[in-house]
Amino acid sequence: MDIGLSLSHLKCALESSDAIEVAKDFQPVSSVIDMISMTSGRKELTGNVGREAIKQSKVAAVIMSGGQGTRLGFKGPKGMYNLNMPSQKTIFQIHIEKILRMKKLFSSSDPNATDGIAFSPSIPIYIMTSNLNHHIIIDFFKDNSYFGYPPQDIVFFEQGVEPSFTHDGKIIIESESTLSLSPDGNGGIYRALLVAGCIDDMILRGVEHLHIYGIDNVLTKAVDPYFIGACIHNQAEVGNKVVWRASKGEKVGVTAQLDGRMHILEYSEIPQQLAESSDSNGKLLFGAANICNHYVSVRFLSEVILPNLSSTYHIAKKKIPYMDVDTRHTVDPSSINGLKLEMFIFDVFPLASRWTVVEVAREDEFAPVKNAPGSEQVY
């Protein structure tokens, strides 16, 4: 952890906290590629672009798995949760087997080989862990023989942490031996990839396109050639796969547009008049729901995102445990007493001048596993 860098992040976040007024200027996204109603011919042309990139080993999967299964009533990383299906597969196994299937689907005989050996594209998988579960996840994969996937093509990297601050910018001490540290949000994935050497690894492997998604959506179509193909065809720097909001009150982030750039508005911040606005047919105008399913080009990540990370952190006001200097004990405050730095993965989207939004069918691609069996599902 770089304290100086964290202080720089804090300074930038405080300066930009009031920079955007979330109300009047946002517009619905101007162009959405509708994969649901697209003609089969056009869809195959789009898919062919993605398939070719996969065959050439230019595509990698990045899976965010830093969280715990607390809301599931499970003591451990969410990816290790057994869904209690007849197969008894864990969420990790489901995701890895999907990518393994893609490798096999795009394998072919090498026309230059004389021994008939089949060629299988390399699809590296980068899995983001956290300081809570890094070694547990690695051991889980080892114990399960990486679910049949080539071990050299699975790279684990740890999400970063940031110190917490008082309102006047001082670092909060939690105990006599520890600072108050917290994960830097799923947007910390970019810096974590850099620190762990994953970006250098991608470049060395010739990877140009990343499919990034969360562990909890078991219906994710890993390294989806249609989504990736649409983004490559449009020369997109970032892409967002969406489903249309089911209702005005659905608690999901919304994809919107401001000054020609793509933004994601959290459900807690989108004004009601925008959330409920609809066209003449009753379709929600701000309906492109964010499902944490993204495309990012490696070049854009290296050349634009990384140099601008400090400007994308934001402030979260929280109750933060601290050490009482008199008693030397840790105190759990009853009210908000400090600031945490965090970033969402989509906070960098406005940096992109070329972006693509792809709509898919909810029933086919959106089933996040977040709550214990029998509880009301809340996205």
C-alpha positions in Angstrom: 0.0 0.0 0.0 1.3 3.4 -1.0 0.3 6.0 1.6 1.4 8.9 -0.6 -0.7 7.6 -3.5 -3.7 7.1 -1.2 -3.4 10.7 -0.1 -3.3 11.8 -3.7 -6.5 9.7 -4.4 -8.2 11.4 -1.4 -7.3 14.9 -2.6 -8.6 14.2 -6.1 -11.8 12.6 -4.7 -12.5 15.6 -2.4 -12.0 18.0 -5.3 -14.3 16.2 -7.6 -17.0 15.1 -5.2 -19.4 17.9 -6.4 -18.2 18.0 -10.0 -21.2 16.4 -11.6 -24.8 17.2 -10.8 -26.6 14.0 -11.3 -30.0 15.3 -12.4 -30.8 17.2 -15.4 -28.1 16.6 -18.0 -28.0 12.8 -18.4 -29.7 11.3 -21.4 -30.7 7.7 -22.3 -27.9 5.9 -24.2 -28.3 6.9 -27.8 -27.4 3.5 -29.3 -28.0 0.0 -28.0 -27.2 -3.1 -29.9 -30.2 -5.4 -29.4 -29.0 -9.0 -29.5 -32.5 -10.2 -28.8 -34.2 -9.0 -32.0 -31.1 -8.9 -34.2 -31.5 -10.9 -37.4 -29.6 -14.2 -37.4 -27.5 -13.2 -40.3 -26.2 -10.0 -38.7 -25.8 -11.8 -35.4 -23.6 -14.4 -37.0 -21.5 -11.7 -38.6 -21.0 -10.1 -35.2 -20.3 -13.4 -33.6 -17.7 -14.3 -36.2 -15.6 -11.2 -35.2 -15.6 -12.4 -31.6 -14.9 -16.0 -32.6 -11.9 -15.0 -34.7 -10.4 -13.0 -31.8 -10.9 -16.0 -29.4 -9.4 -18.4 -31.9 -6.3 -16.1 -32.2 -5.9 -16.2 -28.4 -6.6 -12.4 -28.1 -9.4 -12.7 -25.5 -9.1 -13.2 -21.7 -11.7 -13.5 -18.9 -11.4 -11.5 -15.7 -13.6 -12.7 -12.9 -14.1 -10.5 -9.8 -14.3 -12.7 -6.8 -13.1 -10.7 -3.9 -16.3 -11.0 -1.8 -17.4 -13.4 0.8 -20.7 -15.4 0.9 -22.0 -13.7 4.0 -25.4 -12.9 2.6 -25.7 -16.4 1.3 -25.2 -17.7 4.9 -21.9 -19.2 3.7 -18.6 -18.9 5.5 -16.2 -18.5 2.7 -15.6 -17.0 -0.7 -18.7 -16.7 -2.8 -17.2 -18.7 -5.7 -16.9 -21.7 -3.4 -20.6 -21.8 -2.7 -22.4 -25.0 -3.8 -25.7 -24.1 -5.5 -27.1 -27.5 -4.4 -28.0 -28.5 -8.0 -28.0 -32.1 -9.0 -24.4 -31.7 -10.2 -23.3 -30.3 -6.9 -21.1 -27.8 -8.7 -19.8 -24.7 -7.0 -20.0 -21.3 -8.7 -16.3 -21.4 -9.5 -16.7 -24.7 -11.3 -19.6 -23.4 -13.3 -17.7 -20.4 -14.6 -14.4 -22.3 -15.3 -16.2 -25.1 -17.2 -17.9 -22.5 -19.4 -14.6 -21.1 -20.5 -13.2 -24.7 -20.9 -16.1 -25.4 -23.2 -15.2 -22.3 -25.2 -11.6 -23.6 -25.6 -12.9 -26.9 -26.9 -15.5 -25.3 -29.1 -12.8 -23.3 -30.9 -10.1 -26.0 -31.0 -9.2 -27.2 -34.4 -6.5 -29.3 -36.2 -3.3 -27.4 -36.9 -3.1 -27.3 -40.7 0.7 -27.0 -40.5 1.1 -30.0 -38.2 2.0 -33.4 -39.6 0.9 -35.4 -36.5 -2.8 -34.3 -36.4 -2.4 -32.5 -33.1 -5.4 -30.3 -32.3 -4.8 -26.6 -31.7 -6.6 -25.1 -28.7 -6.7 -21.3 -28.2 -5.3 -19.9 -25.1 -8.0 -18.2 -23.0 -6.3 -17.0 -19.8 -8.4 -16.4 -16.7 -7.5 -13.7 -14.2 -9.4 -14.1 -10.9 -9.5 -11.1 -8.5 -9.4 -12.2 -4.8 -9.1 -10.2 -1.6 -7.0 -10.1 1.5 -9.7 -12.2 3.1 -9.8 -15.1 0.7 -6.7 -15.0 -1.6 -5.0 -18.1 -0.3 -8.3 -19.9 0.4 -9.3 -19.6 -3.2 -5.9 -20.7 -4.5 -6.0 -23.8 -2.3 -9.5 -24.5 -3.5 -8.5 -24.5 -7.1 -5.4 -26.7 -6.4 -7.6 -29.2 -4.4 -10.0 -29.4 -7.4 -7.2 -29.7 -10.0 -8.3 -26.3 -11.4 -11.5 -28.0 -12.7 -9.6 -29.4 -15.6 -8.4 -26.0 -16.8 -4.6 -25.5 -17.6 -3.2 -24.2 -14.3 -0.7 -21.9 -16.2 -3.7 -20.1 -17.7 -5.4 -19.2 -14.4 -3.8 -16.2 -12.6 -4.9 -15.0 -9.2 -4.4 -11.4 -8.1 -5.4 -9.6 -5.0 -7.7 -6.6 -4.7 -6.1 -3.6 -3.1 -6.9 -1.8 0.1 -7.0 1.9 1.0 -6.7 3.5 4.4 -9.7 5.3 6.0 -9.5 8.9 6.8 -10.9 11.4 9.3 -12.9 14.3 7.8 -9.8 16.5 8.0 -7.7 14.0 6.1 -5.8 12.1 8.8 -5.4 8.3 8.5 -7.6 6.4 11.1 -5.8 4.0 13.4 -7.9 1.0 14.2 -5.7 -0.6 16.9 -2.2 -0.3 18.4 -0.9 -2.5 15.5 -3.2 -1.7 12.6 -4.5 1.1 10.4 -8.1 1.1 9.4 -8.0 -0.5 5.9 -10.8 -1.4 3.5 -11.1 -2.8 0.0 -11.0 -0.1 -2.6 -14.2 -1.2 -4.4 -14.4 -3.3 -7.5 -12.9 -0.5 -9.5 -9.7 -1.3 -7.7 -9.4 -4.1 -10.2 -7.4 -1.9 -12.6 -4.7 -1.0 -10.2 -4.7 -4.6 -8.8 -4.1 -6.0 -12.3 -1.1 -3.6 -12.7 0.4 -4.3 -9.3 0.2 -8.0 -9.7 1.9 -7.9 -13.2 -1.2 -9.2 -14.9 -1.2 -6.4 -17.6 2.3 -7.3 -18.5 1.3 -10.9 -18.7 -1.6 -10.1 -21.0 0.6 -8.1 -23.3 3.2 -11.0 -23.3 0.4 -13.4 -24.2 -0.9 -11.2 -27.0 -4.3 -10.6 -25.2 -6.1 -7.5 -26.6 -9.7 -7.9 -25.3 -11.0 -8.4 -21.8 -14.4 -9.8 -20.7 -14.8 -8.7 -17.1 -17.6 -9.9 -14.9 -18.6 -10.7 -11.3 -18.6 -14.1 -9.8 -22.2 -14.1 -8.6 -24.0 -14.1 -12.0 -24.1 -17.8 -12.8 -25.7 -17.2 -16.2 -22.8 -15.1 -17.5 -21.8 -16.2 -21.0 -18.1 -16.3 -20.5 -16.0 -14.8 -23.3 -19.2 -14.3 -25.2 -18.2 -14.0 -28.9 -21.3 -11.9 -29.8 -20.6 -9.3 -27.1 -16.9 -9.2 -27.7 -17.5 -9.2 -31.5 -19.8 -6.2 -31.2 -17.3 -4.3 -29.2 -14.4 -5.1 -31.5 -16.5 -4.3 -34.6 -17.3 -0.9 -33.2 -13.7 -0.3 -32.1 -15.0 0.2 -28.6 -12.6 1.0 -25.8 -15.2 -0.2 -23.2 -18.5 -2.1 -23.6 -21.4 -2.8 -21.3 -23.7 -5.7 -21.6 -27.2 -4.9 -20.2 -30.7 -6.2 -19.7 -33.7 -3.9 -19.7 -35.0 -2.9 -16.3 -37.9 -5.0 -15.2 -39.7 -2.2 -13.5 -39.4 1.5 -12.5 -38.4 0.5 -9.0 -35.9 -2.2 -9.8 -32.7 -1.6 -7.8 -30.1 -1.8 -10.5 -27.6 0.7 -11.9 -28.6 2.4 -15.1 -26.5 3.1 -18.2 -26.8 6.7 -19.3 -25.0 9.2 -21.5 -23.6 12.6 -20.8 -21.7 14.8 -23.3 -21.2 11.8 -25.6 -19.7 9.6 -22.9 -21.1 6.5 -21.2 -21.9 6.7 -17.4 -23.5 4.3 -15.0 -25.9 5.8 -12.5 -26.4 3.9 -9.3 -30.1 3.2 -8.5 -29.6 5.2 -5.3 -28.6 8.3 -7.2 -30.7 8.4 -10.3 -33.5 11.0 -9.9 -37.0 9.6 -9.8 -38.1 11.5 -12.9 -35.4 9.9 -14.9 -35.9 6.4 -13.4 -39.6 6.5 -14.2 -39.6 8.2 -17.6 -40.8 6.1 -20.6 -41.5 6.4 -24.3 -44.9 6.4 -26.1 -44.9 2.6 -25.9 -44.3 2.6 -22.2 -40.7 1.4 -22.4 -38.4 2.8 -19.8 -36.1 5.4 -21.4 -33.4 4.8 -18.8 -33.8 1.1 -18.9 -30.3 -0.3 -19.8 -29.6 -2.0 -16.5 -26.0 -2.5 -15.5 -25.3 -6.2 -14.7 -21.5 -6.0 -14.1 -20.7 -7.5 -17.4 -18.1 -5.5 -19.3 -15.6 -5.3 -22.2 -12.4 -3.4 -21.9 -9.6 -3.2 -24.5 -6.1 -3.9 -23.1 -4.7 -0.9 -24.9 -7.3 1.4 -23.4 -6.6 0.0 -20.0 -2.9 0.6 -20.3 -2.9 3.9 -22.1 -5.9 5.7 -20.6 -7.4 4.0 -17.5 -4.2 3.5 -15.5 -2.8 7.1 -15.9 -6.2 8.5 -14.8 -7.0 6.3 -11.8 -6.5 9.0 -9.2 -9.3 11.1 -10.8 -11.9 8.4 -10.6 -11.9 7.6 -6.8 -14.8 8.9 -4.8 -15.7 9.4 -1.2 -17.9 7.2 0.9 -18.8 8.5 4.4 -18.9 5.6 6.8 -18.8 4.5 10.4 -15.2 3.5 10.9 -13.8 1.7 13.9 -11.0 3.6 15.6 -8.6 3.3 18.5 -9.4 5.4 21.6 -6.1 7.1 22.5 -6.9 7.0 26.2 -8.1 3.4 26.6 -6.1 2.0 23.7 -9.2 0.0 22.7 -11.0 -0.1 19.4 -14.3 1.7 19.4 -17.2 1.0 17.0 -18.7 4.5 16.4 -22.5 5.0 16.5 -22.4 7.7 13.8 -20.5 8.5 10.6 -17.0 9.5 11.6 -14.8 9.1 8.6 -14.1 8.7 4.9 -13.4 5.7 2.7 -11.9 5.7 -0.8 -13.6 3.5 -3.3 -14.1 3.2 -7.0 -16.6 1.2 -9.0 -15.4 -0.6 -12.1 -17.6 1.6 -14.3 -16.2 4.8 -12.9 -13.6 4.8 -15.7 -16.2 4.5 -18.5 -16.5 8.2 -19.1 -12.8 8.2 -20.1 -13.8 6.3 -23.3 -14.7 8.2 -26.4 -15.7 5.0 -28.2 -18.1 2.7 -26.3 -20.8 0.0 -27.0 -23.9 -1.1 -25.1 -25.3 -4.5 -25.9 -28.7 -5.6 -24.7 -29.4 -9.3 -24.0 -32.3 -11.3 -22.6 -32.6 -11.2 -18.9 -33.8 -14.8 -18.6 -30.8 -16.0 -20.5 -28.0 -14.0 -18.9 -28.9 -12.5 -15.5 -29.3 -14.6 -12.4 -27.0 -13.2 -9.6 -26.7 -15.3 -6.6 -26.7 -12.9 -3.6 -29.0 -14.1 -0.9 -29.6 -17.2 1.1 -32.1 -19.8 -0.2 -35.7 -18.8 0.6 -34.9 -15.1 1.1 -36.3 -12.4 -1.2 -33.9 -11.7 -4.0 -32.5 -8.2 -4.0 -30.2 -7.2 -6.8 
